[in-house]
């Protein structure tokens, strides 16, 4: 949760951290709206594909079932060679896209969380 809050403060976007099934941490979005929600097939594909993604505002991909905030960017969390979740930036407060610096922040967050899970 603290890492999600730090990312949210730095990016001004909603941040969620998910395992392979549910949202486990959130910032910039109400906890009631996000926590324990199942991830969508869109986010499952990103996680299983082990790829970083960035979407334009015109693209419609959602991260959580029942939450109408589009994915701006998502990076899988990989630990010991296995994918175990993702760090995701969602549109918020009129911000609907990300730049390279924000994607880099997500990559660092995913790498850090992957290392923490290994230990």
C-alpha positions as CSV (number, residue, x, y, z in Angstrom):
1,X,0.0,0.0,0.0
2,X,2.8,2.4,0.9
3,X,4.5,1.8,-2.5
4,X,1.2,2.3,-4.3
5,X,0.7,5.6,-2.4
6,X,4.2,6.8,-3.3
7,X,3.6,6.0,-7.0
8,X,0.3,7.7,-6.9
9,X,1.7,10.8,-5.4
10,X,4.6,10.9,-8.0
11,X,2.4,10.3,-11.0
12,X,-0.9,11.9,-10.0
13,X,-2.6,8.7,-11.3
14,X,-4.5,6.0,-9.6
15,X,-2.3,3.0,-8.8
16,X,-3.2,-0.6,-8.2
17,X,-1.0,-3.6,-7.4
18,X,-2.5,-6.9,-8.2
19,X,-1.6,-10.6,-7.7
20,X,-2.7,-13.0,-10.4
21,X,-6.3,-12.8,-9.3
22,X,-7.2,-9.7,-7.3
23,X,-6.2,-6.2,-6.4
24,X,-4.0,-6.2,-3.2
25,X,-3.1,-2.5,-2.8
26,X,-4.4,0.7,-4.2
27,X,-3.9,4.5,-4.1
28,X,-5.7,7.3,-5.8
29,X,-8.8,5.2,-5.9
30,X,-11.0,4.3,-3.0
31,X,-10.0,1.1,-1.2
32,X,-13.6,-0.1,-1.3
33,X,-13.7,0.4,-5.0
34,X,-10.5,-1.5,-5.7
35,X,-9.3,-3.9,-3.0
36,X,-10.2,-7.6,-3.4
37,X,-11.7,-7.0,-6.9
38,X,-10.9,-9.6,-9.5
39,X,-8.7,-8.6,-12.3
40,X,-10.1,-8.5,-15.9
41,X,-9.1,-10.8,-18.8
42,X,-7.3,-7.7,-20.2
43,X,-5.0,-7.5,-17.2
44,X,-4.7,-11.3,-17.1
45,X,-3.3,-11.2,-20.6
46,X,-0.8,-8.5,-19.7
47,X,0.4,-10.6,-16.7
48,X,0.6,-13.8,-18.6
49,X,2.3,-12.2,-21.6
50,X,5.0,-10.8,-19.3
51,X,5.1,-7.6,-21.2
52,X,5.0,-3.9,-20.3
53,X,2.1,-2.1,-21.9
54,X,1.1,1.5,-22.5
55,X,-2.3,2.4,-23.9
56,X,-3.5,5.6,-25.5
57,X,-6.7,7.3,-24.3
58,X,-8.6,5.9,-27.2
59,X,-7.9,2.3,-26.3
60,X,-10.3,0.7,-23.8
61,X,-8.7,-1.8,-21.5
62,X,-9.8,-2.1,-17.9
63,X,-7.9,-3.7,-15.0
64,X,-10.6,-4.6,-12.4
65,X,-14.0,-6.0,-12.8
66,X,-16.7,-3.4,-12.1
67,X,-14.2,-0.5,-12.1
68,X,-14.6,1.9,-15.1
69,X,-11.1,3.3,-15.1
70,X,-9.0,2.5,-18.1
71,X,-5.4,1.1,-17.9
72,X,-2.8,3.8,-18.8
73,X,0.2,1.4,-18.3
74,X,0.9,-1.9,-16.6
75,X,4.1,-3.8,-15.8
76,X,4.2,-7.4,-14.6
77,X,5.8,-8.3,-11.3
78,X,8.3,-11.2,-11.9
79,X,9.8,-13.1,-9.0
80,X,12.2,-16.0,-9.4
81,X,11.3,-16.3,-13.0
82,X,7.6,-16.6,-12.3
83,X,5.0,-13.8,-13.0
84,X,3.0,-13.1,-9.8
85,X,1.1,-9.9,-10.5
86,X,1.3,-6.4,-11.9
87,X,1.7,-2.8,-11.0
88,X,-0.9,-0.7,-13.0
89,X,-1.5,3.0,-13.5
90,X,-5.2,3.9,-14.1
91,X,-6.6,7.1,-15.6
92,X,-7.7,9.6,-13.0
93,X,-8.6,13.3,-12.6
94,X,-8.6,13.9,-16.4
95,X,-5.1,12.4,-16.8
96,X,-5.5,9.6,-19.4
97,X,-2.0,8.9,-20.7
98,X,1.5,8.4,-19.3
99,X,5.0,9.3,-20.5
100,X,8.2,7.3,-20.6
101,X,9.3,8.4,-17.1
102,X,6.1,7.1,-15.5
103,X,6.5,3.8,-17.3
104,X,10.0,3.6,-16.0
105,X,8.7,4.2,-12.4
106,X,6.3,1.3,-12.9
107,X,9.2,-0.9,-14.1
108,X,11.2,0.0,-11.0
109,X,8.2,-0.7,-8.7
110,X,7.6,-4.1,-10.3
111,X,11.3,-5.0,-10.0
112,X,11.4,-3.9,-6.4
113,X,8.3,-5.8,-5.4
114,X,9.5,-8.9,-7.2
115,X,12.7,-8.8,-5.2
116,X,10.8,-8.2,-2.0
117,X,8.6,-11.3,-2.7
118,X,11.7,-13.4,-3.4
119,X,13.1,-12.6,0.1
